[in-house]
Amino acid sequence: MDKHKVTHTGERPFSCSECEKTFTRKEHLKTHILTHTREKPFSCDICQKSFTDQRNFARHKIAHSGEKPFSCDICQKAFYDQGSLATHKRTHTGEKPFSCDICQKSFSQKGNMETHKLTHTGERQFSCSVCHKTFARKYVLKVHMTTHNDEKPFSCDICHKSFSYKCTMEKHKKLHTEEPHICHICEKSFSQKGNMEKHISVVHTDERPYSCSVCLMNFKDKRHLKSHMMTHIDEKTFSCDICQKSYRHKSTLDTHRVIHTGERSYSCLICQKAFTQRGSLTAHMRTHTGEKPFSCDICQRPFSDKGTMQRHKAVHTDTFPFSCPVCQKAYKWKRDLQKHLMIHSTEKEYL
C-alpha cells in the first residue's frame, strides 16, 4: 500500500546517477539502469531475443504461444496482456488520463505523453549509425534503419507480401479481413473508416470547422490550423544542427535535413523511383494509377495534384495576383511573371 500511495503524492525518491531521471520505485530504477549498461539478462529460449525487463520478457513469450487470454467486453478484440487490454478500452471510453505538464495536452497512453513532451525539449538521443539522423524514440530509429537495407521483416500471413513497417503490414491485412469503406461520392475505397470520412471532408465538402482566433482564417483539418497558428508567432524553435537554419515546425526541419543527407526513403513499388518525402511518392503513384482525386468545383475538371487544380481555378476568375515590381504588369500565374521578369533582366544587359 505504501508503494501505491506514492502514485498520489508524486514523490520520486530514486534517481539515476547517469541521466538524473527519477523513479517512484527502486526496482524501476534498477531496470532503467540496464538501458545505460545495455545489459539484457532475460533471454527467450525460442528466438534468443533479449530483454532488460522481466515483464516485457514475459509478454514476449506469450507471443510465441499465440495465446490472447484478455478480451475486450465491448468489441471482443483479444490481447496478450491485461495492460494492452486496458489501453485498448480507452479507445471506447475516450479516457485520456495522462497529461503533459507543460501544455496540458492529454493522452490515452503514458508512452505517447512522454514522447509528446520531447517536442517541448527537442531531445533526440537515438542516432542512426549510417546517416547520423537522430530520433526521439528508439523504435523509430529501429524502423528507420530498415531504409538503409532491403530488410522487410513484417510479412502478411495471408498473401505473404512483406513490409518494412509493422503498422503498414497491419493496415494491409485489413484489406483481406475487413470490408472496404467506400466514398459514396467518388467510390474511392479505404481500409479505414476514419480515412474515408476525412477524405469526404477534405475533398468533397467546403466545410472548414477549425477557425484561427487571430485572423479568423478557417481550416478543414485541425492539424492545418495548428500549423497555421505558428505563422502568428515569430519563434522558430527547431534548428538544423548542420547549417543552423531555423523553422517553426519540426516536420519542416525534418524535410530540410534531407538536403544535407540526400536520403530518399520512399520508393515506388512499380518503377523504383525514390523520393525524399512520402507526399511526393503519393503524388507520383497517381501517374501509374491514373487517379485524379481533386476536382474543380466550378467546371468539375479532375486533377491528380491539388496544386495543379488550384492553379487551374484561376482560369475562372479575373484576379491577377502576381505583379511585376518593375512595370506593375500583373499575371494570373507565377510562372508567367517569372518569364516576364526575364525581359527586364535582358534590358539591363544593354544599358
Beta strands, then each sheet from edge to edge (+ up, - down):
strand 1: 14-15
strand 2: 22-23
strand 3: 42-43
strand 4: 50-51
strand 5: 70-71
strand 6: 78-79
strand 7: 98-99
strand 8: 106-107
strand 9: 126-127
strand 10: 134-135
strand 11: 154-155
strand 12: 162-163
strand 13: 181-182
strand 14: 189-190
strand 15: 210-211
strand 16: 218-219
strand 17: 238-239
strand 18: 246-247
strand 19: 266-267
strand 20: 274-275
strand 21: 294-295
strand 22: 302-303
strand 23: 322-323
strand 24: 330-331
sheet 1: 1+ 2-
sheet 2: 3+ 4-
sheet 3: 5+ 6-
sheet 4: 7+ 8-
sheet 5: 9+ 10-
sheet 6: 11+ 12-
sheet 7: 13+ 14-
sheet 8: 15+ 16-
sheet 9: 17+ 18-
sheet 10: 19+ 20-
sheet 11: 21+ 22-
sheet 12: 23+ 24-
end
